[in-house]
């Protein structure tokens, strides 16, 4: 096994462990830090898959901006650290069963999908990003033409999260 393959598997395992710690940690602040670790591990995986731009965007936007926003929201919320807040979840078993079912469905779907090179060449005719290694011009053109609606929805969701964090943190609530 080569060194890049070992680093890939180590980062993939690190991302998986951090993701499990995000949902199993009892402290919200620690969950945010584990989320940063999972997202940073995914950035390394993107680097190893020759998606340098995506790795840099992952680090700047998700690890940099979103995690800082989450940590500020956690720190501004006064009632997070109270011991009276329930620390267990009554729905852990149904959530685990649902997650296992989703895993089985996704596994069957991924194994049944034909991953042929012919599909990649046909997709290259429709989408400039699908052709080999995309450049920044093709990425920008694709973001502001074909994928403009998901980009705007993502911006609205992040804005709503910011406004919600400010409203929760207000001291003078009626």
Secondary structure, DSSP 8 states (H G I E B T S, - for coil): --HHHHHHHHHHHHHHHHHHHHHH-S-HHHHHHHHHHHHHHHHHHHHHTT-HHHHHHIIIIIIIIIHHHHHHHHHH-TTTT-TTS--S-TTHHHHHHHHHHHHHHHHHHHHHS---HHHHHHHHHH-GGGSSS--HHHHHHHHTTTTHHHHHHHHHHHHHHHHHHHHHH-S---
